[in-house]
Amino acid sequence: MNNKITIGQLSKENFEEAVNLVLKAKLDTKKE
């Protein structure tokens, strides 16, 4: 893996992944 990934890129990827998890969790909650 490339260690030269910038903090900005990493944060953006992590943020998008977190948003997806939150949206998925909300959808799962509405189903029940």
C-alpha positions as CSV (number, residue, x, y, z in Angstrom):
1,M,0.0,0.0,0.0
2,N,1.2,3.5,-0.8
3,N,2.1,5.4,2.4
4,K,2.1,8.7,0.5
5,I,-1.7,9.0,0.8
6,T,-2.5,12.4,2.1
7,I,-4.5,13.0,5.3
8,G,-7.1,14.8,3.2
9,Q,-7.6,11.8,0.9
10,L,-7.8,9.4,3.8
11,S,-10.3,11.6,5.7
12,K,-12.5,11.9,2.6
13,E,-12.6,8.2,2.1
14,N,-13.3,7.5,5.8
15,F,-16.0,10.2,5.8
16,E,-17.8,8.8,2.8
17,E,-17.6,5.3,4.3
18,A,-19.0,6.6,7.6
19,V,-21.8,8.4,5.9
20,N,-22.7,5.2,4.0
21,L,-22.8,3.2,7.2
22,V,-25.0,5.8,8.9
23,L,-27.4,5.9,6.0
24,K,-27.6,2.1,5.9
25,A,-28.2,2.0,9.6
26,K,-31.0,4.4,9.3
27,L,-32.6,2.4,6.6
28,D,-32.3,-0.8,8.6
29,T,-33.9,0.9,11.6
30,K,-36.9,2.1,9.5
31,K,-37.5,-1.4,8.2
32,E,-38.0,-2.8,11.7
